[in-house]
């Protein structure tokens, strides 16, 4: 099937590394994990490491003010100039999230338990999954199709897929897409209950890996058919449905998603200059992902997990990490560096020895294609390919 090309007309990121492309790029390519912080209060009796956003976020007025919305509002400002060329009715909003406003719901419930009543202004709609997209459409004054996708850690990648479909159907001239998630006790305690969190900085693909760190972020893109420097060349998705939370051990669903993205982009594995890995630093994820990567790419394609720099940003992970690929292809990366693998350097001998990027690795010159992969509970998998032609 021949598809009309789809481009990233503009993009914006807010995460533990910062809120401007120059700052994020500098810290990303330096492998700077200094924004990750230890927390002894969020999970009773446990130490966790997390990646909070320390940037100043805008104050908002209205009935549904949440931290997730403030993250979105901060990221959205960079998109306004590019949005000006489109009519509001022809611009859609499709976002991914997994927590929405649950942090505010936690605070409201705590007050009700203390006082017998929810705080003034609280509304359950603050934490509904659909609310972030509705908020952002209103915030930007957009009147096209609006909805939210929630498929756990692939949410914002699936949102890009849905946004592309709106363009293909002719329902929109442009779509604001991506995702956001904010830190909350629910996710920290939930992953801790699954024995999936690490008390130290996470160590993807290390023999000493002990689990994930959780972070928060917003990543937004303006997707359109108007030619731009960066093209969304291929998307592959699969659902292996092996287990509610554990990945399929051999990574067959992950392999299918990567293979589908390559086929759609008309590329061979050797055409991909770098892969941003899901790389959660859990024993099962890293094992299956290394196997899938080795089968598709062999052992020579540079790859890394950037989660030690930001934490696992859950529903925002796909957008955040595709944004890192965009930065790698941008003028903010004049030296052509790759995000290095940050870990203790102790490779797990039980895993295929895929090539983990170092600070010395550089992108080749010329036309480039990069891949970003995300995998989620329930066997949801997505691979995204970004090209600079």
Beta strands, then each sheet from edge to edge (+ up, - down):
strand 1: 7-14
strand 2: 37-39
strand 3: 48-51
strand 4: 91-96
strand 5: 146-149
strand 6: 174-181
strand 7: 214-215
strand 8: 217-224
strand 9: 230-239
strand 10: 272-276
strand 11: 303-304
strand 12: 368-376
strand 13: 380-388
sheet 1: 5+ 4+ 6+ 8- 1+ 9- 13+ 12- 10- 11-
sheet 2: 2+ 3- 7-
end
